Amino acid sequence: MVINITESASAQIKEMMKEESDNVHFRFGIKGGGCSGLSYSMGFDYEVNEELDVVEDIKGIPVVLFNQDVAIIEGTTIDFKQNMMGGGFSIDNPNAIVSCGCGSSFRTKDKVGSPGDC
C-alpha cells in the first residue's frame, strides 16, 4: 500500500462518495504551489489512466494516485478529525522535511520547491 487511510478518514470519504455517481474513485496526489513548494490534492475522479495512474483498494475505497507522485507520498497517512469547530482531513507525510503552518503545503528533500509566506 502506498498510502494509509485511518478508519475515521475512511468513514468520511465513504460518506462523501455516497453523494457521487457510481464508479467514482478517490484521487490523492500533489501539485506544485503553496507556500512551501508543493500542495496536496484530494478529490473524486471518474477516469483512470492506466499508463499514468496507480489504483489501490484501501479499506474498500478505490484510490487513484498519479504514478509520478508515488515516491513523494509513499507512507503518507490521511486522517479525519472532528471537533467543535467542524472537521477536516490531516495529512502526515514522512517524506516532508518542511511543512507550512497552514498544514497544506510542504517540501521534500528531492522536491524542494520555494518557500514563502503562508
C-alpha positions, 0 to 999 in steps of 0.5 A: 500500500502506498498510502494509509487511510485511518478508519475515521478518514475512511468513514468520511470519504465513504460518506462523501462518495455516497453523494457521487455517481457510481464508479467514482474513485478517490484521487490523492496526489500533489501539485506544485504551489503553496507556500512551501513548494508543493500542495496536496490534492484530494478529490473524486475522479471518474477516469483512470489512466492506466499508463499514468495512474496507480489504483489501490483498494484501501479499506474498500475505497478505490484510490487513484494516485498519479504514478509520478507522485508515488515516491513523494507520498509513499507512507503518507497517512490521511486522517479525519478529525472532528471537533467543535469547530467542524472537521477536516482531513490531516495529512502526515507525510514522512517524506516532508522535511518542511511543512507550512503552518497552514498544514497544506503545503510542504517540501521534500528533500528531492522536491524542494520547491520555494518557500514563502509566506503562508 
